Amino acid sequence: MSVATAVRPSFFRRAARVLAATLALTGAAAAHAEFPDRPITIVVSYAPGGSADALARLLAQKMAVRLGTSVVVENRPGASGTIGAAYAAKAAPDGYTMLYDATPYSINPHLFPRMPYASDALKPLSLVSLAPNILIVKSDSPYKDVQGLIAQAKAHPGKINFASGGSGTVQRLAAELFRQKLGLDMVHVPYKSGGPAITDVMTGQVDFMFSTVAASSPLVEAGRLRALAISSPQRSPRLPNVPTVAETVIPGYEVYEWNGVFLPAGVPDAIANKLRDALVQTLAEDDVKKRFSDLGVQPVGSTPAEFADYLKKEDAKWAEVIRKGNIHLD
């Protein structure tokens, strides 16, 4: 047997492997270039009718035009958003399933004894929006400013109470962070949702609460509630006369209710980038910005790295607040 004859089979086997790998890469690149070629689903972790659902539907409608395919919103509410997140985490990493989630995503791991999905099963795509909370009291409350409320709480430990839509809500944790930073002894009154809590603040059944701009600012503007402070670092354009908690009593205080988009881990970068570009460009549209503003929400649009960094800070903040406050689900 000649040397040439002995070498030839192994040579052709190597050549076949190289050709197969090249074809596979070419096929993958072509698939990415053709994406999307069927409808995309945005899983919303909350019920229809809420602000997250409304914003997700607006974005889905606009993104469909940019992506050239239908974008369908699928609500999978329950367990503070964990049901929807778990569903999206287990979806195929092909870019056809996106998750639209909110602040409870950062809170839930510190309240639930076990999460239904791994911490690395979802990857951040973009921060969508930020919405501050307002510290509200009834319209004829004796508390004219946040300093007056604090003075009363210090003078009468355990006598001032605050409402929320439940122990694991941003409303509760915003008030708890406020309480912890000032060393106040106050009583939490949990409700099943934010609406009844706001009603009882209006009637004076509860002293105060932190509530979203969307839910509370119309009542403040109508004179049915009084706003003492806002939880963002800067004042709200909608309520420019309402000071921030940070400028009045707690430097550095910052609480937002955020919305963001995630993908199942493993979605190829080329596809993720295409989805993010469509999302960020949509957030920059004038009519989208106006709709967000009408809801008291600030559109953002970020890189995955920026969103991941923001999530790390949120996780650390709420982990400490929950631990110090010994907070458990109702």
C-alpha positions as a Markdown table, in Angstrom:
| # | Residue | x | y | z |
|---|---|---|---|---|
| 1 | Met | 0.0 | 0.0 | 0.0 |
| 2 | Ser | 1.4 | 3.4 | -1.0 |
| 3 | Val | 1.6 | 6.3 | 1.4 |
| 4 | Ala | -0.9 | 8.2 | -0.7 |
| 5 | Thr | -3.4 | 5.4 | -0.5 |
| 6 | Ala | -3.0 | 5.2 | 3.3 |
| 7 | Val | -3.5 | 8.9 | 3.8 |
| 8 | Arg | -6.4 | 9.4 | 1.4 |
| 9 | Pro | -9.3 | 8.1 | 3.6 |
| 10 | Ser | -8.3 | 10.2 | 6.7 |
| 11 | Phe | -7.8 | 13.2 | 4.4 |
| 12 | Phe | -11.3 | 12.9 | 3.0 |
| 13 | Arg | -12.8 | 12.3 | 6.5 |
| 14 | Arg | -11.3 | 15.6 | 7.7 |
| 15 | Ala | -12.4 | 17.4 | 4.6 |
| 16 | Ala | -16.0 | 16.1 | 5.1 |
| 17 | Arg | -16.0 | 17.3 | 8.7 |
| 18 | Val | -14.7 | 20.8 | 7.7 |
| 19 | Leu | -17.4 | 21.0 | 4.9 |
| 20 | Ala | -20.1 | 19.9 | 7.4 |
| 21 | Ala | -19.1 | 22.5 | 9.9 |
| 22 | Thr | -18.9 | 25.2 | 7.2 |
| 23 | Leu | -22.4 | 24.3 | 6.0 |
| 24 | Ala | -23.7 | 24.3 | 9.6 |
| 25 | Leu | -22.3 | 27.8 | 10.2 |
| 26 | Thr | -23.6 | 29.0 | 6.9 |
| 27 | Gly | -27.1 | 27.6 | 7.7 |
| 28 | Ala | -27.1 | 29.2 | 11.2 |
| 29 | Ala | -26.0 | 32.6 | 9.7 |
| 30 | Ala | -28.8 | 32.3 | 7.1 |
| 31 | Ala | -31.3 | 31.5 | 9.8 |
| 32 | His | -30.3 | 34.5 | 11.9 |
| 33 | Ala | -30.5 | 36.7 | 8.8 |
| 34 | Glu | -34.0 | 35.5 | 8.1 |
| 35 | Phe | -35.2 | 36.0 | 11.6 |
| 36 | Pro | -38.0 | 36.4 | 12.3 |
| 37 | Asp | -40.0 | 34.3 | 9.9 |
| 38 | Arg | -43.0 | 33.6 | 12.2 |
| 39 | Pro | -44.9 | 35.4 | 15.0 |
| 40 | Ile | -43.1 | 36.4 | 18.2 |
| 41 | Thr | -44.7 | 36.1 | 21.6 |
| 42 | Ile | -44.1 | 38.5 | 24.5 |
| 43 | Val | -45.0 | 36.8 | 27.7 |
| 44 | Val | -46.3 | 39.3 | 30.3 |
| 45 | Ser | -46.0 | 38.1 | 33.9 |
| 46 | Tyr | -49.0 | 40.2 | 35.0 |
| 47 | Ala | -52.8 | 40.3 | 34.3 |
| 48 | Pro | -54.4 | 42.2 | 31.5 |
| 49 | Gly | -55.4 | 45.7 | 32.2 |
| 50 | Gly | -52.4 | 46.8 | 34.3 |
| 51 | Ser | -49.7 | 49.2 | 33.3 |
| 52 | Ala | -47.2 | 46.5 | 32.4 |
| 53 | Asp | -49.8 | 44.9 | 30.1 |
| 54 | Ala | -50.7 | 48.2 | 28.5 |
| 55 | Leu | -47.1 | 49.1 | 27.8 |
| 56 | Ala | -46.2 | 45.7 | 26.5 |
| 57 | Arg | -49.1 | 45.8 | 24.1 |
| 58 | Leu | -48.1 | 49.2 | 22.8 |
| 59 | Leu | -44.5 | 48.0 | 22.3 |
| 60 | Ala | -45.7 | 44.7 | 20.6 |
| 61 | Gln | -47.8 | 46.7 | 18.1 |
| 62 | Lys | -44.9 | 49.0 | 17.2 |
| 63 | Met | -42.2 | 46.3 | 17.2 |
| 64 | Ala | -44.3 | 44.2 | 14.8 |
| 65 | Val | -43.9 | 46.9 | 12.2 |
| 66 | Arg | -40.1 | 47.1 | 12.6 |
| 67 | Leu | -39.6 | 43.3 | 12.7 |
| 68 | Gly | -42.0 | 42.5 | 9.8 |
| 69 | Thr | -44.0 | 39.9 | 11.7 |
| 70 | Ser | -46.8 | 39.6 | 14.2 |
| 71 | Val | -45.8 | 40.2 | 17.9 |
| 72 | Val | -48.4 | 38.7 | 20.2 |
| 73 | Val | -48.8 | 39.4 | 23.9 |
| 74 | Glu | -49.6 | 36.4 | 26.1 |
| 75 | Asn | -50.5 | 37.1 | 29.8 |
| 76 | Arg | -49.3 | 34.5 | 32.3 |
| 77 | Pro | -50.0 | 36.1 | 35.7 |
| 78 | Gly | -49.7 | 34.6 | 39.1 |
| 79 | Ala | -47.3 | 34.2 | 42.1 |
| 80 | Ser | -46.0 | 37.8 | 41.8 |
| 81 | Gly | -44.8 | 37.2 | 38.2 |
| 82 | Thr | -42.9 | 34.0 | 38.8 |
| 83 | Ile | -45.3 | 31.9 | 36.7 |
| 84 | Gly | -44.7 | 34.0 | 33.5 |
| 85 | Ala | -41.0 | 34.2 | 34.1 |
| 86 | Ala | -40.8 | 30.4 | 34.6 |
| 87 | Tyr | -42.7 | 29.8 | 31.4 |
| 88 | Ala | -40.4 | 32.1 | 29.4 |
| 89 | Ala | -37.3 | 30.6 | 31.0 |
| 90 | Lys | -38.3 | 27.2 | 29.7 |
| 91 | Ala | -39.0 | 28.4 | 26.2 |
| 92 | Ala | -36.8 | 27.5 | 23.2 |
| 93 | Pro | -33.9 | 30.0 | 23.0 |
| 94 | Asp | -34.7 | 30.9 | 19.4 |
| 95 | Gly | -35.9 | 34.5 | 19.9 |
| 96 | Tyr | -39.5 | 33.8 | 19.4 |
| 97 | Thr | -40.4 | 34.1 | 23.1 |
| 98 | Met | -39.6 | 37.3 | 25.0 |
| 99 | Leu | -40.5 | 38.0 | 28.7 |
| 100 | Tyr | -41.9 | 41.4 | 29.8 |
| 101 | Asp | -41.4 | 41.6 | 33.5 |
| 102 | Ala | -41.2 | 44.2 | 36.3 |
| 103 | Thr | -39.7 | 45.0 | 39.7 |
| 104 | Pro | -41.0 | 41.8 | 41.5 |
| 105 | Tyr | -38.4 | 39.9 | 39.3 |
| 106 | Ser | -35.8 | 41.4 | 41.7 |
| 107 | Ile | -37.8 | 41.0 | 44.8 |
| 108 | Asn | -39.2 | 37.4 | 44.5 |
| 109 | Pro | -36.0 | 35.5 | 45.0 |
| 110 | His | -35.8 | 37.0 | 48.5 |
| 111 | Leu | -39.4 | 36.2 | 49.4 |
| 112 | Phe | -40.0 | 32.8 | 47.9 |
| 113 | Pro | -38.3 | 29.8 | 49.5 |
| 114 | Arg | -37.7 | 28.3 | 46.0 |
| 115 | Met | -37.9 | 29.8 | 42.6 |
| 116 | Pro | -39.4 | 27.8 | 39.7 |
| 117 | Tyr | -36.5 | 28.7 | 37.4 |
| 118 | Ala | -32.7 | 29.0 | 37.7 |
| 119 | Ser | -31.2 | 32.4 | 38.2 |
| 120 | Asp | -29.3 | 32.2 | 34.9 |
| 121 | Ala | -32.3 | 30.8 | 32.9 |
| 122 | Leu | -33.1 | 34.3 | 31.6 |
| 123 | Lys | -30.9 | 37.0 | 30.2 |
| 124 | Pro | -31.6 | 40.7 | 30.3 |
| 125 | Leu | -32.3 | 42.4 | 27.0 |
| 126 | Ser | -33.2 | 46.0 | 27.8 |
| 127 | Leu | -34.6 | 48.1 | 30.6 |
| 128 | Val | -37.8 | 49.5 | 29.2 |
| 129 | Ser | -39.1 | 52.0 | 31.8 |
| 130 | Leu | -38.9 | 53.6 | 35.2 |
| 131 | Ala | -41.8 | 54.9 | 37.3 |
| 132 | Pro | -41.3 | 56.5 | 40.7 |
| 133 | Asn | -43.7 | 56.2 | 43.7 |
| 134 | Ile | -45.4 | 59.1 | 45.5 |
| 135 | Leu | -45.7 | 59.3 | 49.2 |
| 136 | Ile | -49.4 | 60.2 | 49.6 |
| 137 | Val | -51.7 | 61.2 | 52.5 |
| 138 | Lys | -55.3 | 62.3 | 52.6 |
| 139 | Ser | -56.1 | 65.7 | 51.2 |
| 140 | Asp | -56.8 | 67.3 | 54.6 |
| 141 | Ser | -54.1 | 65.4 | 56.5 |
| 142 | Pro | -52.4 | 67.3 | 59.3 |
| 143 | Tyr | -49.1 | 66.4 | 57.6 |
| 144 | Lys | -48.2 | 69.2 | 55.3 |
| 145 | Asp | -44.8 | 67.9 | 54.3 |
| 146 | Val | -42.7 | 64.8 | 54.8 |
| 147 | Gln | -40.8 | 66.3 | 57.7 |
| 148 | Gly | -44.1 | 66.7 | 59.6 |
| 149 | Leu | -45.0 | 63.0 | 59.1 |
| 150 | Ile | -41.5 | 62.0 | 60.3 |
| 151 | Ala | -41.7 | 64.2 | 63.4 |
| 152 | Gln | -45.1 | 62.6 | 64.3 |
| 153 | Ala | -43.7 | 59.1 | 63.8 |
| 154 | Lys | -40.8 | 59.8 | 66.0 |
| 155 | Ala | -42.9 | 61.4 | 68.7 |
| 156 | His | -45.4 | 58.5 | 68.7 |
| 157 | Pro | -43.6 | 55.2 | 67.9 |
| 158 | Gly | -45.9 | 52.5 | 66.6 |
| 159 | Lys | -48.8 | 54.9 | 66.1 |
| 160 | Ile | -48.3 | 55.8 | 62.4 |
| 161 | Asn | -49.4 | 53.2 | 59.9 |
| 162 | Phe | -48.8 | 52.8 | 56.2 |
| 163 | Ala | -50.7 | 50.9 | 53.5 |
| 164 | Ser | -49.5 | 48.8 | 50.5 |
| 165 | Gly | -50.9 | 46.4 | 48.0 |
| 166 | Gly | -49.2 | 43.5 | 49.7 |
| 167 | Ser | -46.0 | 42.6 | 51.6 |
| 168 | Gly | -44.0 | 41.8 | 48.4 |
| 169 | Thr | -44.9 | 44.9 | 46.5 |
| 170 | Val | -42.7 | 47.9 | 45.7 |
| 171 | Gln | -45.2 | 50.0 | 47.6 |
| 172 | Arg | -44.4 | 48.1 | 50.8 |
| 173 | Leu | -40.7 | 48.0 | 50.2 |
| 174 | Ala | -40.5 | 51.7 | 49.4 |
| 175 | Ala | -42.1 | 52.4 | 52.7 |
| 176 | Glu | -39.9 | 49.9 | 54.5 |
| 177 | Leu | -36.7 | 51.4 | 53.0 |
| 178 | Phe | -38.0 | 54.8 | 54.1 |
| 179 | Arg | -38.7 | 53.5 | 57.6 |
| 180 | Gln | -35.4 | 51.7 | 58.0 |
| 181 | Lys | -33.3 | 54.7 | 56.8 |
| 182 | Leu | -35.0 | 57.0 | 59.3 |
| 183 | Gly | -35.2 | 54.5 | 62.2 |
| 184 | Leu | -38.9 | 54.8 | 62.5 |
| 185 | Asp | -41.4 | 52.5 | 64.3 |
| 186 | Met | -44.4 | 52.3 | 62.1 |
| 187 | Val | -47.1 | 49.7 | 61.4 |
| 188 | His | -47.7 | 48.1 | 58.0 |
| 189 | Val | -51.3 | 47.5 | 56.8 |
| 190 | Pro | -51.3 | 45.2 | 53.8 |
| 191 | Tyr | -54.1 | 45.1 | 51.3 |
| 192 | Lys | -54.9 | 42.6 | 48.5 |
| 193 | Ser | -54.1 | 45.3 | 45.9 |
| 194 | Gly | -53.2 | 49.0 | 45.6 |
| 195 | Gly | -56.7 | 50.3 | 44.8 |
| 196 | Pro | -58.3 | 49.6 | 48.2 |
| 197 | Ala | -55.2 | 50.8 | 49.9 |
| 198 | Ile | -55.4 | 54.2 | 48.1 |
| 199 | Thr | -59.0 | 54.5 | 49.0 |
| 200 | Asp | -58.3 | 54.0 | 52.7 |
| 201 | Val | -55.6 | 56.6 | 52.6 |
| 202 | Met | -58.0 | 59.0 | 51.0 |
| 203 | Thr | -60.5 | 58.4 | 53.8 |
| 204 | Gly | -57.9 | 58.6 | 56.5 |
| 205 | Gln | -58.2 | 54.9 | 57.6 |
| 206 | Val | -54.5 | 54.7 | 57.0 |
| 207 | Asp | -51.9 | 57.5 | 57.5 |
| 208 | Phe | -49.9 | 57.2 | 54.3 |
| 209 | Met | -48.6 | 55.0 | 51.5 |
| 210 | Phe | -46.2 | 55.0 | 48.6 |
| 211 | Ser | -48.1 | 54.6 | 45.3 |
| 212 | Thr | -47.4 | 54.8 | 41.6 |
| 213 | Val | -47.6 | 58.1 | 39.7 |
| 214 | Ala | -50.1 | 56.5 | 37.4 |
| 215 | Ala | -52.5 | 55.5 | 40.1 |
| 216 | Ser | -52.1 | 58.6 | 42.4 |
| 217 | Ser | -51.2 | 61.7 | 40.4 |
| 218 | Pro | -54.8 | 62.1 | 39.0 |
| 219 | Leu | -56.1 | 62.1 | 42.5 |
| 220 | Val | -53.4 | 64.5 | 43.7 |
| 221 | Glu | -54.2 | 66.8 | 40.8 |
| 222 | Ala | -57.9 | 66.6 | 41.6 |
| 223 | Gly | -57.3 | 67.5 | 45.3 |
| 224 | Arg | -58.3 | 64.2 | 46.7 |
| 225 | Leu | -54.9 | 63.3 | 47.9 |
| 226 | Arg | -51.8 | 65.2 | 49.0 |
| 227 | Ala | -48.4 | 64.3 | 47.7 |
| 228 | Leu | -45.6 | 64.8 | 50.3 |
| 229 | Ala | -42.6 | 63.4 | 48.3 |
| 230 | Ile | -41.6 | 61.4 | 45.3 |
| 231 | Ser | -39.2 | 58.4 | 45.3 |
| 232 | Ser | -37.1 | 59.3 | 42.2 |
| 233 | Pro | -33.8 | 61.2 | 42.5 |
| 234 | Gln | -35.3 | 64.1 | 40.5 |
| 235 | Arg | -38.7 | 65.7 | 40.7 |
| 236 | Ser | -41.4 | 64.5 | 38.3 |
| 237 | Pro | -42.3 | 66.7 | 35.4 |
| 238 | Arg | -45.9 | 65.8 | 36.1 |
| 239 | Leu | -45.7 | 66.9 | 39.7 |
| 240 | Pro | -42.9 | 69.5 | 39.7 |
| 241 | Asn | -43.9 | 71.0 | 43.1 |
| 242 | Val | -43.5 | 67.7 | 44.9 |
| 243 | Pro | -40.1 | 67.4 | 46.4 |
| 244 | Thr | -38.1 | 64.1 | 46.3 |
| 245 | Val | -37.4 | 62.0 | 49.4 |
| 246 | Ala | -33.7 | 62.4 | 48.6 |
| 247 | Glu | -33.7 | 66.2 | 48.7 |
| 248 | Thr | -35.8 | 66.5 | 51.8 |
| 249 | Val | -34.9 | 63.7 | 54.3 |
| 250 | Ile | -32.9 | 60.8 | 52.9 |
| 251 | Pro | -30.0 | 61.6 | 50.6 |
| 252 | Gly | -29.6 | 58.9 | 48.0 |
| 253 | Tyr | -33.1 | 57.5 | 48.4 |
| 254 | Glu | -34.3 | 56.0 | 45.1 |
| 255 | Val | -37.1 | 53.7 | 44.4 |
| 256 | Tyr | -38.6 | 52.9 | 41.0 |
| 257 | Glu | -41.1 | 50.4 | 39.6 |
| 258 | Trp | -39.2 | 49.2 | 36.5 |
| 259 | Asn | -40.3 | 47.2 | 33.5 |
| 260 | Gly | -37.8 | 45.3 | 31.4 |
| 261 | Val | -37.5 | 42.6 | 28.7 |
| 262 | Phe | -35.7 | 39.3 | 29.0 |
| 263 | Leu | -34.9 | 36.4 | 26.7 |
| 264 | Pro | -34.4 | 32.7 | 27.5 |
| 265 | Ala | -30.7 | 32.1 | 28.0 |
| 266 | Gly | -29.0 | 30.8 | 24.9 |
| 267 | Val | -30.7 | 33.0 | 22.3 |
| 268 | Pro | -27.9 | 33.8 | 19.7 |
| 269 | Asp | -26.5 | 37.3 | 20.0 |
| 270 | Ala | -27.4 | 38.2 | 16.4 |
| 271 | Ile | -31.1 | 37.5 | 17.1 |
| 272 | Ala | -31.0 | 39.2 | 20.5 |
| 273 | Asn | -29.4 | 42.3 | 19.0 |
| 274 | Lys | -32.1 | 42.4 | 16.3 |
| 275 | Leu | -34.8 | 42.3 | 19.0 |
| 276 | Arg | -33.2 | 44.8 | 21.2 |
| 277 | Asp | -32.7 | 47.3 | 18.2 |
| 278 | Ala | -36.4 | 47.0 | 17.4 |
| 279 | Leu | -37.3 | 47.6 | 21.1 |
| 280 | Val | -35.0 | 50.6 | 21.7 |
| 281 | Gln | -36.0 | 52.2 | 18.4 |
| 282 | Thr | -39.6 | 51.8 | 19.4 |
| 283 | Leu | -39.1 | 53.4 | 22.7 |
| 284 | Ala | -37.6 | 56.4 | 21.0 |
| 285 | Glu | -40.7 | 57.1 | 18.9 |
| 286 | Asp | -42.5 | 60.3 | 19.9 |
| 287 | Asp | -46.0 | 58.8 | 20.3 |
| 288 | Val | -44.6 | 56.0 | 22.4 |
| 289 | Lys | -42.8 | 58.5 | 24.7 |
| 290 | Lys | -46.0 | 60.5 | 25.0 |
| 291 | Arg | -48.0 | 57.4 | 26.0 |
| 292 | Phe | -45.4 | 56.4 | 28.6 |
| 293 | Ser | -45.4 | 60.0 | 29.9 |
| 294 | Asp | -49.2 | 59.9 | 30.2 |
| 295 | Leu | -48.9 | 56.9 | 32.5 |
| 296 | Gly | -46.3 | 58.6 | 34.6 |
| 297 | Val | -43.6 | 56.4 | 33.2 |
| 298 | Gln | -40.1 | 57.3 | 31.9 |
| 299 | Pro | -39.0 | 55.2 | 28.8 |
| 300 | Val | -35.4 | 54.1 | 28.9 |
| 301 | Gly | -34.0 | 51.6 | 26.5 |
| 302 | Ser | -30.6 | 50.2 | 27.5 |
| 303 | Thr | -28.0 | 47.7 | 26.5 |
| 304 | Pro | -28.1 | 44.2 | 28.0 |
| 305 | Ala | -25.0 | 45.0 | 30.1 |
| 306 | Glu | -26.6 | 48.2 | 31.5 |
| 307 | Phe | -29.8 | 46.3 | 32.4 |
| 308 | Ala | -27.8 | 43.5 | 34.0 |
| 309 | Asp | -25.9 | 46.0 | 36.1 |
| 310 | Tyr | -29.2 | 47.7 | 37.2 |
| 311 | Leu | -30.6 | 44.4 | 38.2 |
| 312 | Lys | -27.6 | 43.6 | 40.4 |
| 313 | Lys | -28.1 | 46.9 | 42.3 |
| 314 | Glu | -31.9 | 46.2 | 42.6 |
| 315 | Asp | -31.2 | 42.7 | 43.9 |
| 316 | Ala | -28.8 | 43.9 | 46.5 |
| 317 | Lys | -31.0 | 46.7 | 47.7 |
| 318 | Trp | -34.2 | 44.7 | 48.1 |
| 319 | Ala | -32.3 | 41.7 | 49.6 |
| 320 | Glu | -31.1 | 44.0 | 52.4 |
| 321 | Val | -34.4 | 45.7 | 53.0 |
| 322 | Ile | -36.3 | 42.3 | 53.2 |
| 323 | Arg | -33.7 | 40.8 | 55.5 |
| 324 | Lys | -33.6 | 43.8 | 57.9 |
| 325 | Gly | -37.4 | 44.1 | 57.9 |
| 326 | Asn | -37.9 | 40.4 | 58.3 |
| 327 | Ile | -40.5 | 40.6 | 55.6 |
| 328 | His | -42.5 | 37.6 | 54.5 |
| 329 | Leu | -45.3 | 37.1 | 52.0 |
| 330 | Asp | -48.8 | 37.6 | 53.4 |
